[in-house]
Amino acid sequence: MDVMGDKATLLETGRFVQPADREDPGAAAEELRHRLAAESGDVDAMSVLGSLLLRRGDLDGAESLLRAATAEGDRAAANNLGVLLHQRGYADEAAGWWRVAAVAGSAAAAHALGRHHRERGDEPAAEYWLRQSAEQGHTLGAYALADLLEHRGDVGAERWMRVAAERGHREAAYRLARALDRRAAAERGEAVEPGEDPVRVIRDMESGQRAGTGKGDDEEVRGPAGEAERWYRQAAARGHRRAALHLGAILERRGDLKEAGRWYLNSAKDGEPRAACALGFLLRDAGDQESAAVWWLKAAQDGDGNAANALGALHAERGETQTAERWYRAAMDAGDVNGAYNLGLLCAEQGRTAQADQWYRRAAYAGHREAANALAVLLLQGGDAAGAEPWFAKAAEAGSVDAAFNLGILYASRNDEASALRWYERAAAAGHTDAALQVGTARLREGDDQEAERHLRCAAGGGSAEAAYRLGTVLDARRPAEAPPALGEPATEKTECEEWYERAAEQGHRRAQVRVGMLAAARGDVVEAARWYRKAAEAGSRNGAFNLGLLLAREGSEPEAALWWTRAADAGHGRAALRLALLYARHGQLAQGQRWATRAVELGPAEVAERAGRLREALRQELSA
């Protein structure tokens, strides 16, 4: 029953009696006492008995009592008479009695009258009466006034929302927390829509890592964000399911997953599908995929598209494509555009290009930037570069970092280096590793070592082996030449450039492996040098094979050295061919020496070809003598 009077206050004071599963003998006796007193003309008894009957739904019995008490000037009876008449559909007459009670000082009636005027669009009158109610300390009046002022964009809304929240109004506490949350996001430079899903924000974070607050576990979060958390907590403790959802999201971002899960669970049990979805993600991350699926199913059945997508992805991972497609469609039906995007991905993986194009387009037209990028990639793979370009541009303008990078690749393929670099820079600024490498490489070509170093550091820090190698070369070029250590002297410490070379080498970068080997050899660390040369050689590096041969030859292992030089020479290394020619000539195998000398002449470079030519001629004369 929607009672427009001070229902909460009446419930707390006992004016409206809570329904019970069985009749309370004490309550029955109390009602009988009030009835006898009312029949004898006791105005207070008439008012109390009328409110009891109103609460029970006995409008006929209540009306006569409330009218009689109202006629004797009882303002509580006048307010409840207004409530009764409002329930019967006589809104204007109800407002008349609320006005009588409000003028007599009833804060509850002023609140009801204010709501009556607002429903009829008379905001000035509504504000007047709601303010009267709020200033008399009426919690519902303070909340209703705050709601009206917030609707009009009045700065005074927060003050009254805070008043209502401080008096225990849970919806006021939640809305105050939301306002503070948006203010905190604005201070951080983030754009937060009023109805944004806190769980989706967490799930969209880059690389799946949880965002920290920058605070220690025991350090209080201050400012609007800290105050918002406190109000979320108060509202959640009073059973507000959306407040529990937001509180769980805050705690999850902070890394307090156990408490976050507890609040998500409370919210989910109260019927909040987004909380059930979030709980599913927490359980999945903890390795309990089966329990996660249970909560996702509950959320999806309640219309949560995010949960339906999660179920689709779960079944897709298991190879159950038909079930996955069904859940992706359910997500789409729930208004989640990710469902169409995921359907596109599923079709693309199955080679159903036409269907993938269809779903990508549906999501892209709805504003899904990654779908626009995927559609552009699909078109580009089909040879339609002209059709791909506008979709790449649309996705990039919407903030897709991958699309910005892909647009750079597209322009580079047309030899439009300026446009390519512009998009690479945009993607690099957003943290795209490969884009930062491209920008760094371009700056190196231009001779701008400082800018090149900055971008290469970003790319190398993001895990690019090529960037780490190129950064090493930049730093290596600045390093002053060092004499090799004297016999018995300790090896010098590794330089920064060598550390970057090693990072690239450990990721399998062959040129970096060769360079690390050379630096180790220069320090006199033959074992380390041989290890890196061997790694590079086994991975197919001809320079690695050549250098390993040199190292082995110096250590007296010429047969093994010959094997590595042969591998290098077969891969086109002229110096390795010359070394083989010299080795075979020295051992008297003149024909073999002449063959490798001829090969060295063919491979070069010039100085190698010149030496190999002289050696070949000498061997020819020796063989013809």
Order of alpha helices (4+ residues) and beta strands (2+ residues): alpha-alpha-alpha-alpha-alpha-alpha-alpha-alpha-alpha-alpha-alpha-alpha-alpha-alpha-alpha-alpha-alpha-alpha-alpha-alpha-alpha-alpha-alpha-alpha-alpha-alpha-alpha-alpha-alpha-alpha-alpha-alpha-alpha-alpha-alpha-alpha
